[in-house]
Amino acid sequence: MYLYCYVYVFLLHVYVFLLLCVCFVFCFVVLFCVLFVSKCVLYYYHRVQTQLQLRKNILSLLLHRAFCRITLIITPTNALI
């Protein structure tokens, strides 16, 4: 009679241990997925932001050069007074 109780308690402990292991692995996998997705989103955001910044700098440079050429054409430097 007592042997069955010990076996039952042992199996219960094994079940609880396995359940805790499964929960731990599940939590670890979920945490890994969340961190991986966050990293991917931040990488994408940084890449897009860098591309927009480069486009802004190129556009600013082109506009500055165009404005300088326009002012050189409009203001005569060799004009006779």
Number of C-alpha atoms within 10 A of each C-alpha: 5 7 8 9 10 11 11 12 12 12 12 12 12 12 12 12 12 12 12 12 12 12 12 12 12 12 12 12 12 12 12 12 12 12 12 12 12 12 12 12 12 12 12 12 12 12 12 12 12 12 12 12 12 12 12 12 12 12 12 12 12 12 12 12 12 12 12 12 11 11 11 11 10 9 9 9 8 6 6 5 3
